[in-house]
Amino acid sequence: MTKLRLAIVGAGPAGIYAADILLKAERKFDVSIDLFEQLPAPYGLVRYGVAPDHPRIKGIITALRDVLDRGDIRLFGNVRFGEDITLDDLKKHYNAVIFATGAIRDTTLDIPGIDAVASYGAADYVSWFDGHPDVPREWPLDAASVGVLGNGNVALDVARMLAKHAEDLLVTEVPANVYEGLQASAVTDVHVFGRRGPAQVKFTPLELRELGELRDVDMVVYDEDFDYDDAARDAVASNKQVMVIDRILQSWRKRDSVNNAGGSASRRLHLHFWARPVEVRKDDAGRVAALVYERTKPDGQGGAVGTGEMREVPLQALYRAIGYFGSPLPGVPFDKKHGVIPNREGQVLAKDSNERVAGIYATGWIKRGPVGLIGHTKSDAMETVRHIINDQGSWWHPEDPSEESVVELLRERGVRWTDLDGWHRLDEHEIALGAPAERARVKVVPRDEMVRVSRGE
C-alpha cells in the first residue's frame, strides 16, 4: 500500500487540525505525519496569542492536546524551518509539506511619526505578556496615557492588559516577569481609536463586556459617537451581535464616568469611534507625544469618510492593533503585498506564473491571511487536505522516506529538539510551578529552560 510521508511546519491549531483531518479522512494510502514547530512547545497562537485572562478561549488547547496525545503524530519542537531543516531536506524525506506558520508580525501603518519611540506593534506586546521565549523579558510601561489603534479583539486584548491591575492576573498563568512589569505600570488612561462607528466594530460582545468588568477601571465613551445613521440603526436591528454590542455601549453611556464626568477609578479606558489616525506627534526626544486623528462620519453604507476636522490626544505611548501579517519562508513563494503564501485552495502557486508548485501546500493564516476565528481553521484545513489526497500523482519522491532519517538528520546537526513526551514534562512542570499559589500554571519563559525541562536535562 502506498504511504504518504507528510511534514507539517507549524504546530498551532492550523497544523494540528490539518494532521487530524488527514488521519481521519477516507483515503487509499497510509499516512505518517511529522509536525515541526520552531518553539519548544506546541499550540501556536493559542498559547502565545491569547491573553492569560482568557482561559475559556484557551480551552481549545484541550481539543488540540487530545489530537496530539493519540500518538499518531510525531512532534519536533524547537526546530527552525530554514535553519535546522530546509525545504530541500523535506523533499529528501517526505512526499509533501503543509505550511501552517500563521501570521505573527504586525501590519504596518504608513502615517507620519509612526516610527516614534514608544510606538509599538500589538503583536510584540501580546508576545511579551504571553511569555513568548523570543522577546525581551521586560516591557516599558512608563507611559501614563496610552493609545491603541484598532477595533478588533486584539485591540481590546491590548487595551485590557494595559488597563487591568496586575494583582487581578494572579489567578491566571501570567509569567512572573510579566506580573512584575504590569505591577510597576504607570498607566492611568488607555485610549482606543477606531476609524468607524460603534455599529461597525470587529470585536465580539464577550471581549467588550469584559472591559466593563475590570476592577477599578472606568469606561469612558463619548455621546457624539452615537449619532447613528440609517445603516447603523439597521445593523443594530438586524444583527444580534451588533445589537448586544450596542446594548453594552449604551449602558456605559449611563455611567458616571462617561465623558469624564465624575468617575472614581484610578484608571480609565476611553473608546473613541469615528477616529482615523493621521499623524503621531513626537516630542524633542523623538518619543510619542500625541495622536492626531481625523474625525470621520458615516458614509451611509456602513463605512466612514473624513470630515476634515482634526483632533489631538496627548499620549506617551501608542500600540497599533490593526492586523497581523505573515512572514516569508526560505525557498517558499510569498506574496509580499498580502503577507501570505500564494495558493489556490491551499495548493501553493509559483509567485510569477501562478502555476502549481508540486508537493507544497498551505493552511491557516499563512494561506488566507489573519482573518476568521479558530473554527474557520478547520474548514480551511479540510480544503487543503482534500487536494493533498487527490494530488497523489504529483507528490515528491523522497530519497529516504524512513521515519528514522529525520531523527538522524536533526541529531547530526546538533538540534536540541523537543518531542511530545517533552511537552508533557514541560506541561507538568508549569502546572507544578502554579500549584503553591493555587494557579492553573506558571509559564516558563526562557527558551533554554523550556528545552532543558522538556528534554529532562
TORKOL-4160 file (C-alpha; in steps of 0.2 Angstrom, whole numbers, padded with zeros to 4 digits, m for minus):
457
<pt num="1" X="0000" Y="0000" Z="0000"/>
<pt num="2" X="0006" Y="0017" Z="m0004"/>
<pt num="3" X="0012" Y="0028" Z="0011"/>
<pt num="4" X="0011" Y="0047" Z="0012"/>
<pt num="5" X="0025" Y="0054" Z="0022"/>
<pt num="6" X="0019" Y="0072" Z="0027"/>
<pt num="7" X="0028" Y="0086" Z="0035"/>
<pt num="8" X="0018" Y="0100" Z="0043"/>
<pt num="9" X="0028" Y="0116" Z="0048"/>
<pt num="10" X="0019" Y="0124" Z="0062"/>
<pt num="11" X="0011" Y="0116" Z="0077"/>
<pt num="12" X="m0003" Y="0129" Z="0081"/>
<pt num="13" X="m0022" Y="0125" Z="0078"/>
<pt num="14" X="m0020" Y="0126" Z="0059"/>
<pt num="15" X="m0006" Y="0112" Z="0058"/>
<pt num="16" X="m0014" Y="0101" Z="0071"/>
<pt num="17" X="m0031" Y="0102" Z="0063"/>
<pt num="18" X="m0024" Y="0098" Z="0046"/>
<pt num="19" X="m0015" Y="0082" Z="0053"/>
<pt num="20" X="m0030" Y="0076" Z="0062"/>
<pt num="21" X="m0042" Y="0079" Z="0047"/>
<pt num="22" X="m0030" Y="0069" Z="0035"/>
<pt num="23" X="m0028" Y="0055" Z="0048"/>
<pt num="24" X="m0047" Y="0053" Z="0049"/>
<pt num="25" X="m0050" Y="0056" Z="0030"/>
<pt num="26" X="m0056" Y="0042" Z="0018"/>
<pt num="27" X="m0040" Y="0038" Z="0008"/>
<pt num="28" X="m0032" Y="0023" Z="m0001"/>
<pt num="29" X="m0015" Y="0025" Z="0007"/>
<pt num="30" X="m0006" Y="0025" Z="0024"/>
<pt num="31" X="m0001" Y="0041" Z="0032"/>
<pt num="32" X="0014" Y="0046" Z="0043"/>
<pt num="33" X="0015" Y="0064" Z="0049"/>
<pt num="34" X="0029" Y="0074" Z="0057"/>
<pt num="35" X="0024" Y="0091" Z="0064"/>
<pt num="36" X="0039" Y="0104" Z="0065"/>
<pt num="37" X="0037" Y="0119" Z="0077"/>
<pt num="38" X="0050" Y="0132" Z="0080"/>
<pt num="39" X="0045" Y="0135" Z="0098"/>
<pt num="40" X="0049" Y="0121" Z="0111"/>
<pt num="41" X="0030" Y="0120" Z="0115"/>
<pt num="42" X="0015" Y="0117" Z="0103"/>
<pt num="43" X="m0001" Y="0126" Z="0101"/>
<pt num="44" X="0005" Y="0142" Z="0092"/>
<pt num="45" X="m0006" Y="0157" Z="0095"/>
<pt num="46" X="m0017" Y="0148" Z="0107"/>
<pt num="47" X="m0003" Y="0148" Z="0119"/>
<pt num="48" X="0006" Y="0164" Z="0113"/>
<pt num="49" X="m0008" Y="0175" Z="0106"/>
<pt num="50" X="m0022" Y="0174" Z="0118"/>
<pt num="51" X="m0022" Y="0185" Z="0134"/>
<pt num="52" X="m0018" Y="0175" Z="0150"/>
<pt num="53" X="m0035" Y="0180" Z="0157"/>
<pt num="54" X="m0045" Y="0171" Z="0144"/>
<pt num="55" X="m0045" Y="0153" Z="0150"/>
<pt num="56" X="m0061" Y="0150" Z="0140"/>
<pt num="57" X="m0053" Y="0153" Z="0124"/>
<pt num="58" X="m0038" Y="0143" Z="0130"/>
<pt num="59" X="m0050" Y="0128" Z="0132"/>
<pt num="60" X="m0046" Y="0125" Z="0113"/>
<pt num="61" X="m0030" Y="0118" Z="0120"/>
<pt num="62" X="m0039" Y="0103" Z="0127"/>
<pt num="63" X="m0045" Y="0098" Z="0110"/>
<pt num="64" X="m0028" Y="0100" Z="0102"/>
<pt num="65" X="m0020" Y="0090" Z="0116"/>
<pt num="66" X="m0032" Y="0076" Z="0113"/>
<pt num="67" X="m0026" Y="0075" Z="0094"/>
<pt num="68" X="m0008" Y="0075" Z="0099"/>
<pt num="69" X="m0010" Y="0063" Z="0113"/>
<pt num="70" X="m0017" Y="0050" Z="0102"/>
<pt num="71" X="0001" Y="0046" Z="0097"/>
<pt num="72" X="m0001" Y="0045" Z="0078"/>
<pt num="73" X="0008" Y="0062" Z="0075"/>
<pt num="74" X="0026" Y="0065" Z="0079"/>
<pt num="75" X="0031" Y="0082" Z="0086"/>
<pt num="76" X="0048" Y="0090" Z="0083"/>
<pt num="77" X="0048" Y="0106" Z="0093"/>
<pt num="78" X="0062" Y="0119" Z="0094"/>
<pt num="79" X="0066" Y="0116" Z="0076"/>
<pt num="80" X="0068" Y="0131" Z="0065"/>
<pt num="81" X="0062" Y="0129" Z="0047"/>
<pt num="82" X="0076" Y="0137" Z="0035"/>
<pt num="83" X="0089" Y="0134" Z="0048"/>
<pt num="84" X="0088" Y="0117" Z="0057"/>
<pt num="85" X="0078" Y="0109" Z="0042"/>
<pt num="86" X="0076" Y="0116" Z="0025"/>
<pt num="87" X="0064" Y="0113" Z="0010"/>
<pt num="88" X="0077" Y="0103" Z="0002"/>
<pt num="89" X="0078" Y="0092" Z="0017"/>
<pt num="90" X="0059" Y="0089" Z="0017"/>
<pt num="91" X="0060" Y="0084" Z="m0001"/>
<pt num="92" X="0073" Y="0071" Z="0003"/>
<pt num="93" X="0062" Y="0063" Z="0017"/>
<pt num="94" X="0044" Y="0067" Z="0013"/>
<pt num="95" X="0031" Y="0066" Z="m0001"/>
<pt num="96" X="0023" Y="0083" Z="0003"/>
<pt num="97" X="0023" Y="0098" Z="0016"/>
<pt num="98" X="0010" Y="0109" Z="0023"/>
<pt num="99" X="0015" Y="0126" Z="0029"/>
<pt num="100" X="0004" Y="0131" Z="0044"/>
<pt num="101" X="0015" Y="0145" Z="0050"/>
<pt num="102" X="0002" Y="0158" Z="0054"/>
<pt num="103" X="0005" Y="0177" Z="0055"/>
<pt num="104" X="0014" Y="0184" Z="0069"/>
<pt num="105" X="0020" Y="0201" Z="0063"/>
<pt num="106" X="0010" Y="0217" Z="0064"/>
<pt num="107" X="0003" Y="0225" Z="0049"/>
<pt num="108" X="0012" Y="0242" Z="0045"/>
<pt num="109" X="0003" Y="0259" Z="0046"/>
<pt num="110" X="0010" Y="0272" Z="0035"/>
<pt num="111" X="0007" Y="0288" Z="0044"/>
<pt num="112" X="0020" Y="0302" Z="0049"/>
<pt num="113" X="0028" Y="0298" Z="0066"/>
<pt num="114" X="0023" Y="0280" Z="0067"/>
<pt num="115" X="0042" Y="0276" Z="0070"/>
<pt num="116" X="0042" Y="0287" Z="0086"/>
<pt num="117" X="0050" Y="0280" Z="0102"/>
<pt num="118" X="0036" Y="0271" Z="0112"/>
<pt num="119" X="0026" Y="0267" Z="0096"/>
<pt num="120" X="0024" Y="0248" Z="0096"/>
<pt num="121" X="0016" Y="0234" Z="0086"/>
<pt num="122" X="0002" Y="0225" Z="0097"/>
<pt num="123" X="0010" Y="0208" Z="0092"/>
<pt num="124" X="0026" Y="0212" Z="0101"/>
<pt num="125" X="0016" Y="0217" Z="0117"/>
<pt num="126" X="0005" Y="0201" Z="0116"/>
<pt num="127" X="0020" Y="0190" Z="0114"/>
<pt num="128" X="0028" Y="0198" Z="0129"/>
<pt num="129" X="0013" Y="0196" Z="0141"/>
<pt num="130" X="0010" Y="0179" Z="0135"/>
<pt num="131" X="0028" Y="0174" Z="0139"/>
<pt num="132" X="0035" Y="0171" Z="0122"/>
<pt num="133" X="0053" Y="0165" Z="0123"/>
<pt num="134" X="0060" Y="0175" Z="0109"/>
<pt num="135" X="0055" Y="0193" Z="0115"/>
<pt num="136" X="0064" Y="0203" Z="0129"/>
<pt num="137" X="0059" Y="0199" Z="0147"/>
<pt num="138" X="0055" Y="0217" Z="0151"/>
<pt num="139" X="0042" Y="0229" Z="0143"/>
<pt num="140" X="0042" Y="0248" Z="0145"/>
<pt num="141" X="0026" Y="0253" Z="0154"/>
<pt num="142" X="0031" Y="0270" Z="0159"/>
<pt num="143" X="0018" Y="0280" Z="0150"/>
<pt num="144" X="0003" Y="0287" Z="0159"/>
<pt num="145" X="m0008" Y="0290" Z="0144"/>
<pt num="146" X="m0008" Y="0276" Z="0130"/>
<pt num="147" X="m0016" Y="0274" Z="0114"/>
<pt num="148" X="m0022" Y="0258" Z="0105"/>
<pt num="149" X="m0026" Y="0259" Z="0086"/>
<pt num="150" X="m0039" Y="0246" Z="0081"/>
<pt num="151" X="m0057" Y="0240" Z="0084"/>
<pt num="152" X="m0054" Y="0221" Z="0084"/>
<pt num="153" X="m0052" Y="0208" Z="0098"/>
<pt num="154" X="m0033" Y="0210" Z="0098"/>
<pt num="155" X="m0035" Y="0229" Z="0101"/>
<pt num="156" X="m0047" Y="0225" Z="0116"/>
<pt num="157" X="m0035" Y="0212" Z="0122"/>
<pt num="158" X="m0020" Y="0225" Z="0122"/>
<pt num="159" X="m0031" Y="0239" Z="0130"/>
<pt num="160" X="m0037" Y="0227" Z="0144"/>
<pt num="161" X="m0020" Y="0221" Z="0148"/>
<pt num="162" X="m0014" Y="0239" Z="0149"/>
<pt num="163" X="m0028" Y="0245" Z="0160"/>
<pt num="164" X="m0030" Y="0229" Z="0171"/>
<pt num="165" X="m0022" Y="0229" Z="0188"/>
<pt num="166" X="m0008" Y="0216" Z="0189"/>
<pt num="167" X="m0015" Y="0208" Z="0205"/>
<pt num="168" X="m0030" Y="0203" Z="0196"/>
<pt num="169" X="m0020" Y="0192" Z="0184"/>
<pt num="170" X="m0013" Y="0182" Z="0198"/>
<pt num="171" X="m0026" Y="0169" Z="0196"/>
<pt num="172" X="m0020" Y="0166" Z="0178"/>
<pt num="173" X="m0004" Y="0158" Z="0171"/>
<pt num="174" X="0004" Y="0175" Z="0169"/>
<pt num="175" X="0023" Y="0173" Z="0170"/>
<pt num="176" X="0032" Y="0181" Z="0185"/>
<pt num="177" X="0042" Y="0194" Z="0174"/>
<pt num="178" X="0025" Y="0200" Z="0166"/>
<pt num="179" X="0017" Y="0201" Z="0183"/>
<pt num="180" X="0031" Y="0212" Z="0189"/>
<pt num="181" X="0031" Y="0223" Z="0174"/>
<pt num="182" X="0012" Y="0226" Z="0175"/>
<pt num="183" X="0013" Y="0229" Z="0194"/>
<pt num="184" X="0025" Y="0243" Z="0190"/>
<pt num="185" X="0015" Y="0251" Z="0176"/>
<pt num="186" X="0012" Y="0270" Z="0176"/>
<pt num="187" X="m0004" Y="0268" Z="0165"/>
<pt num="188" X="m0019" Y="0279" Z="0170"/>
<pt num="189" X="m0028" Y="0281" Z="0154"/>
<pt num="190" X="m0030" Y="0270" Z="0139"/>
<pt num="191" X="m0037" Y="0277" Z="0123"/>
<pt num="192" X="m0044" Y="0265" Z="0110"/>
<pt num="193" X="m0046" Y="0273" Z="0092"/>
<pt num="194" X="m0057" Y="0266" Z="0078"/>
<pt num="195" X="m0060" Y="0273" Z="0061"/>
<pt num="196" X="m0078" Y="0268" Z="0060"/>
<pt num="197" X="m0093" Y="0269" Z="0072"/>
<pt num="198" X="m0099" Y="0258" Z="0087"/>
<pt num="199" X="m0111" Y="0248" Z="0075"/>
<pt num="200" X="m0096" Y="0243" Z="0063"/>
<pt num="201" X="m0083" Y="0237" Z="0076"/>
<pt num="202" X="m0074" Y="0220" Z="0073"/>
<pt num="203" X="m0073" Y="0214" Z="0091"/>
<pt num="204" X="m0085" Y="0202" Z="0099"/>
<pt num="205" X="m0098" Y="0206" Z="0113"/>
<pt num="206" X="m0089" Y="0195" Z="0125"/>
<pt num="207" X="m0072" Y="0204" Z="0123"/>
<pt num="208" X="m0081" Y="0221" Z="0125"/>
<pt num="209" X="m0091" Y="0216" Z="0140"/>
<pt num="210" X="m0075" Y="0210" Z="0149"/>
<pt num="211" X="m0069" Y="0228" Z="0148"/>
<pt num="212" X="m0083" Y="0235" Z="0158"/>
<pt num="213" X="m0080" Y="0222" Z="0172"/>
<pt num="214" X="m0062" Y="0227" Z="0175"/>
<pt num="215" X="m0059" Y="0232" Z="0194"/>
<pt num="216" X="m0055" Y="0250" Z="0197"/>
<pt num="217" X="m0056" Y="0255" Z="0179"/>
<pt num="218" X="m0069" Y="0267" Z="0172"/>
<pt num="219" X="m0076" Y="0265" Z="0155"/>
<pt num="220" X="m0077" Y="0282" Z="0145"/>
<pt num="221" X="m0087" Y="0284" Z="0129"/>
<pt num="222" X="m0092" Y="0299" Z="0121"/>
<pt num="223" X="m0110" Y="0304" Z="0117"/>
<pt num="224" X="m0106" Y="0312" Z="0100"/>
<pt num="225" X="m0101" Y="0295" Z="0093"/>
<pt num="226" X="m0118" Y="0288" Z="0095"/>
<pt num="227" X="m0127" Y="0299" Z="0082"/>
<pt num="228" X="m0132" Y="0284" Z="0072"/>
<pt num="229" X="m0137" Y="0284" Z="0053"/>
<pt num="230" X="m0149" Y="0273" Z="0045"/>
<pt num="231" X="m0136" Y="0260" Z="0041"/>
<pt num="232" X="m0130" Y="0259" Z="0059"/>
<pt num="233" X="m0148" Y="0258" Z="0065"/>
<pt num="234" X="m0152" Y="0244" Z="0053"/>
<pt num="235" X="m0136" Y="0235" Z="0059"/>
<pt num="236" X="m0142" Y="0236" Z="0077"/>
<pt num="237" X="m0159" Y="0230" Z="0072"/>
<pt num="238" X="m0154" Y="0215" Z="0061"/>
<pt num="239" X="m0138" Y="0208" Z="0068"/>
<pt num="240" X="m0139" Y="0200" Z="0085"/>
<pt num="241" X="m0120" Y="0203" Z="0089"/>
<pt num="242" X="m0121" Y="0221" Z="0084"/>
<pt num="243" X="m0137" Y="0223" Z="0095"/>
<pt num="244" X="m0128" Y="0216" Z="0110"/>
<pt num="245" X="m0113" Y="0227" Z="0107"/>
<pt num="246" X="m0124" Y="0242" Z="0106"/>
<pt num="247" X="m0133" Y="0237" Z="0122"/>
<pt num="248" X="m0116" Y="0236" Z="0131"/>
<pt num="249" X="m0110" Y="0253" Z="0125"/>
<pt num="250" X="m0127" Y="0261" Z="0128"/>
<pt num="251" X="m0126" Y="0255" Z="0146"/>
<pt num="252" X="m0109" Y="0263" Z="0148"/>
<pt num="253" X="m0116" Y="0280" Z="0142"/>
<pt num="254" X="m0127" Y="0280" Z="0158"/>
<pt num="255" X="m0112" Y="0278" Z="0170"/>
<pt num="256" X="m0105" Y="0292" Z="0180"/>
<pt num="257" X="m0088" Y="0290" Z="0171"/>
<pt num="258" X="m0094" Y="0294" Z="0154"/>
<pt num="259" X="m0087" Y="0310" Z="0146"/>
<pt num="260" X="m0075" Y="0311" Z="0161"/>
<pt num="261" X="m0090" Y="0316" Z="0172"/>
<pt num="262" X="m0085" Y="0311" Z="0189"/>
<pt num="263" X="m0078" Y="0293" Z="0188"/>
<pt num="264" X="m0069" Y="0287" Z="0204"/>
<pt num="265" X="m0057" Y="0273" Z="0197"/>
<pt num="266" X="m0039" Y="0275" Z="0197"/>
<pt num="267" X="m0038" Y="0271" Z="0178"/>
<pt num="268" X="m0049" Y="0275" Z="0163"/>
<pt num="269" X="m0052" Y="0266" Z="0147"/>
<pt num="270" X="m0058" Y="0278" Z="0133"/>
<pt num="271" X="m0067" Y="0272" Z="0117"/>
<pt num="272" X="m0065" Y="0284" Z="0103"/>
<pt num="273" X="m0075" Y="0280" Z="0087"/>
<pt num="274" X="m0075" Y="0289" Z="0071"/>
<pt num="275" X="m0056" Y="0292" Z="0073"/>
<pt num="276" X="m0044" Y="0290" Z="0058"/>
<pt num="277" X="m0026" Y="0291" Z="0063"/>
<pt num="278" X="m0017" Y="0304" Z="0053"/>
<pt num="279" X="0000" Y="0308" Z="0062"/>
<pt num="280" X="0010" Y="0303" Z="0078"/>
<pt num="281" X="0017" Y="0319" Z="0086"/>
<pt num="282" X="0034" Y="0317" Z="0093"/>
<pt num="283" X="0042" Y="0326" Z="0107"/>
<pt num="284" X="0060" Y="0333" Z="0107"/>
<pt num="285" X="0067" Y="0316" Z="0111"/>
<pt num="286" X="0058" Y="0308" Z="0097"/>
<pt num="287" X="0045" Y="0300" Z="0108"/>
<pt num="288" X="0026" Y="0298" Z="0106"/>
<pt num="289" X="0018" Y="0315" Z="0112"/>
<pt num="290" X="0001" Y="0314" Z="0104"/>
<pt num="291" X="m0010" Y="0306" Z="0091"/>
<pt num="292" X="m0018" Y="0317" Z="0078"/>
<pt num="293" X="m0034" Y="0310" Z="0071"/>
<pt num="294" X="m0047" Y="0315" Z="0058"/>
<pt num="295" X="m0064" Y="0314" Z="0064"/>
<pt num="296" X="m0074" Y="0303" Z="0052"/>
<pt num="297" X="m0093" Y="0301" Z="0049"/>
<pt num="298" X="m0104" Y="0288" Z="0041"/>
<pt num="299" X="m0104" Y="0286" Z="0023"/>
<pt num="300" X="m0122" Y="0279" Z="0023"/>
<pt num="301" X="m0116" Y="0261" Z="0018"/>
<pt num="302" X="m0108" Y="0255" Z="0034"/>
<pt num="303" X="m0091" Y="0264" Z="0031"/>
<pt num="304" X="m0083" Y="0280" Z="0035"/>
<pt num="305" X="m0077" Y="0296" Z="0026"/>
<pt num="306" X="m0067" Y="0310" Z="0033"/>
<pt num="307" X="m0074" Y="0326" Z="0039"/>
<pt num="308" X="m0058" Y="0337" Z="0038"/>
<pt num="309" X="m0059" Y="0340" Z="0057"/>
<pt num="310" X="m0043" Y="0336" Z="0065"/>
<pt num="311" X="m0041" Y="0332" Z="0084"/>
<pt num="312" X="m0026" Y="0328" Z="0095"/>
<pt num="313" X="m0025" Y="0317" Z="0110"/>
<pt num="314" X="m0009" Y="0319" Z="0121"/>
<pt num="315" X="m0001" Y="0301" Z="0123"/>
<pt num="316" X="0016" Y="0295" Z="0129"/>
<pt num="317" X="0015" Y="0278" Z="0120"/>
<pt num="318" X="0005" Y="0270" Z="0106"/>
<pt num="319" X="0000" Y="0252" Z="0101"/>
<pt num="320" X="m0006" Y="0248" Z="0083"/>
<pt num="321" X="m0018" Y="0233" Z="0083"/>
<pt num="322" X="m0024" Y="0234" Z="0065"/>
<pt num="323" X="m0020" Y="0216" Z="0060"/>
<pt num="324" X="m0006" Y="0203" Z="0059"/>
<pt num="325" X="0004" Y="0199" Z="0044"/>
<pt num="326" X="0013" Y="0183" Z="0038"/>
<pt num="327" X="0032" Y="0181" Z="0036"/>
<pt num="328" X="0041" Y="0174" Z="0021"/>
<pt num="329" X="0049" Y="0156" Z="0022"/>
<pt num="330" X="0065" Y="0152" Z="0014"/>
<pt num="331" X="0063" Y="0144" Z="m0003"/>
<pt num="332" X="0044" Y="0146" Z="m0002"/>
<pt num="333" X="0034" Y="0158" Z="m0014"/>
<pt num="334" X="0027" Y="0173" Z="m0004"/>
<pt num="335" X="0015" Y="0187" Z="m0008"/>
<pt num="336" X="0023" Y="0202" Z="0000"/>
<pt num="337" X="0008" Y="0213" Z="m0003"/>
<pt num="338" X="m0004" Y="0202" Z="0007"/>
<pt num="339" X="0008" Y="0193" Z="0018"/>
<pt num="340" X="0003" Y="0175" Z="0013"/>
<pt num="341" X="0009" Y="0160" Z="0003"/>
<pt num="342" X="0001" Y="0162" Z="m0014"/>
<pt num="343" X="m0011" Y="0147" Z="m0016"/>
<pt num="344" X="m0027" Y="0141" Z="m0024"/>
<pt num="345" X="m0037" Y="0132" Z="m0011"/>
<pt num="346" X="m0021" Y="0128" Z="m0001"/>
<pt num="347" X="m0011" Y="0122" Z="m0017"/>
<pt num="348" X="0004" Y="0133" Z="m0017"/>
<pt num="349" X="0007" Y="0143" Z="m0033"/>
<pt num="350" X="0023" Y="0150" Z="m0041"/>
<pt num="351" X="0024" Y="0168" Z="m0037"/>
<pt num="352" X="0026" Y="0174" Z="m0055"/>
<pt num="353" X="0017" Y="0161" Z="m0066"/>
<pt num="354" X="0003" Y="0156" Z="m0055"/>
<pt num="355" X="0007" Y="0138" Z="m0059"/>
<pt num="356" X="0006" Y="0125" Z="m0045"/>
<pt num="357" X="0021" Y="0120" Z="m0035"/>
<pt num="358" X="0021" Y="0101" Z="m0033"/>
<pt num="359" X="0021" Y="0095" Z="m0015"/>
<pt num="360" X="0019" Y="0111" Z="m0006"/>
<pt num="361" X="0003" Y="0116" Z="0002"/>
<pt num="362" X="m0003" Y="0130" Z="0015"/>
<pt num="363" X="m0017" Y="0131" Z="0028"/>
<pt num="364" X="m0022" Y="0143" Z="0041"/>
<pt num="365" X="m0017" Y="0162" Z="0042"/>
<pt num="366" X="m0002" Y="0160" Z="0030"/>
<pt num="367" X="m0014" Y="0153" Z="0017"/>
<pt num="368" X="m0029" Y="0166" Z="0019"/>
<pt num="369" X="m0022" Y="0180" Z="0029"/>
<pt num="370" X="m0026" Y="0184" Z="0048"/>
<pt num="371" X="m0045" Y="0183" Z="0047"/>
<pt num="372" X="m0058" Y="0172" Z="0055"/>
<pt num="373" X="m0059" Y="0163" Z="0071"/>
<pt num="374" X="m0052" Y="0145" Z="0075"/>
<pt num="375" X="m0067" Y="0137" Z="0068"/>
<pt num="376" X="m0063" Y="0144" Z="0051"/>
<pt num="377" X="m0046" Y="0135" Z="0053"/>
<pt num="378" X="m0054" Y="0118" Z="0052"/>
<pt num="379" X="m0064" Y="0121" Z="0036"/>
<pt num="380" X="m0048" Y="0128" Z="0029"/>
<pt num="381" X="m0038" Y="0113" Z="0033"/>
<pt num="382" X="m0051" Y="0102" Z="0025"/>
<pt num="383" X="m0049" Y="0111" Z="0009"/>
<pt num="384" X="m0030" Y="0109" Z="0009"/>
<pt num="385" X="m0031" Y="0091" Z="0014"/>
<pt num="386" X="m0043" Y="0086" Z="0000"/>
<pt num="387" X="m0031" Y="0092" Z="m0013"/>
<pt num="388" X="m0016" Y="0083" Z="m0005"/>
<pt num="389" X="m0026" Y="0067" Z="m0006"/>
<pt num="390" X="m0031" Y="0070" Z="m0024"/>
<pt num="391" X="m0014" Y="0075" Z="m0029"/>
<pt num="392" X="m0005" Y="0059" Z="m0026"/>
<pt num="393" X="0002" Y="0059" Z="m0044"/>
<pt num="394" X="0012" Y="0074" Z="m0041"/>
<pt num="395" X="0019" Y="0070" Z="m0023"/>
<pt num="396" X="0038" Y="0071" Z="m0021"/>
<pt num="397" X="0048" Y="0055" Z="m0022"/>
<pt num="398" X="0059" Y="0056" Z="m0007"/>
<pt num="399" X="0077" Y="0048" Z="m0007"/>
<pt num="400" X="0075" Y="0042" Z="0011"/>
<pt num="401" X="0057" Y="0042" Z="0017"/>
<pt num="402" X="0061" Y="0032" Z="0033"/>
<pt num="403" X="0055" Y="0039" Z="0049"/>
<pt num="404" X="0072" Y="0037" Z="0057"/>
<pt num="405" X="0080" Y="0048" Z="0044"/>
<pt num="406" X="0074" Y="0064" Z="0050"/>
<pt num="407" X="0079" Y="0060" Z="0068"/>
<pt num="408" X="0096" Y="0056" Z="0062"/>
<pt num="409" X="0097" Y="0072" Z="0052"/>
<pt num="410" X="0092" Y="0083" Z="0067"/>
<pt num="411" X="0105" Y="0073" Z="0078"/>
<pt num="412" X="0119" Y="0076" Z="0066"/>
<pt num="413" X="0115" Y="0095" Z="0065"/>
<pt num="414" X="0115" Y="0096" Z="0084"/>
<pt num="415" X="0097" Y="0102" Z="0085"/>
<pt num="416" X="0090" Y="0100" Z="0103"/>
<pt num="417" X="0073" Y="0096" Z="0098"/>
<pt num="418" X="0058" Y="0093" Z="0109"/>
<pt num="419" X="0045" Y="0079" Z="0107"/>
<pt num="420" X="0028" Y="0075" Z="0114"/>
<pt num="421" X="0035" Y="0067" Z="0129"/>
<pt num="422" X="0045" Y="0083" Z="0132"/>
<pt num="423" X="0029" Y="0094" Z="0130"/>
<pt num="424" X="0021" Y="0083" Z="0144"/>
<pt num="425" X="0036" Y="0086" Z="0155"/>
<pt num="426" X="0035" Y="0105" Z="0152"/>
<pt num="427" X="0017" Y="0105" Z="0155"/>
<pt num="428" X="0018" Y="0096" Z="0171"/>
<pt num="429" X="0032" Y="0107" Z="0177"/>
<pt num="430" X="0022" Y="0123" Z="0173"/>
<pt num="431" X="0007" Y="0116" Z="0182"/>
<pt num="432" X="0018" Y="0112" Z="0197"/>
<pt num="433" X="0025" Y="0129" Z="0197"/>
<pt num="434" X="0007" Y="0136" Z="0199"/>
<pt num="435" X="0001" Y="0124" Z="0212"/>
<pt num="436" X="0008" Y="0133" Z="0228"/>
<pt num="437" X="m0002" Y="0148" Z="0224"/>
<pt num="438" X="m0017" Y="0138" Z="0218"/>
<pt num="439" X="m0014" Y="0144" Z="0200"/>
<pt num="440" X="m0018" Y="0133" Z="0184"/>
<pt num="441" X="0001" Y="0135" Z="0179"/>
<pt num="442" X="0015" Y="0147" Z="0178"/>
<pt num="443" X="0023" Y="0148" Z="0161"/>
<pt num="444" X="0041" Y="0145" Z="0159"/>
<pt num="445" X="0048" Y="0159" Z="0148"/>
<pt num="446" X="0066" Y="0157" Z="0143"/>
<pt num="447" X="0069" Y="0146" Z="0128"/>
<pt num="448" X="0084" Y="0136" Z="0135"/>
<pt num="449" X="0074" Y="0132" Z="0151"/>
<pt num="450" X="0059" Y="0126" Z="0141"/>
<pt num="451" X="0071" Y="0115" Z="0131"/>
<pt num="452" X="0080" Y="0109" Z="0147"/>
<pt num="453" X="0064" Y="0104" Z="0156"/>
<pt num="454" X="0057" Y="0096" Z="0140"/>
<pt num="455" X="0072" Y="0085" Z="0137"/>
<pt num="456" X="0074" Y="0081" Z="0155"/>
<pt num="457" X="0091" Y="0088" Z="0156"/>
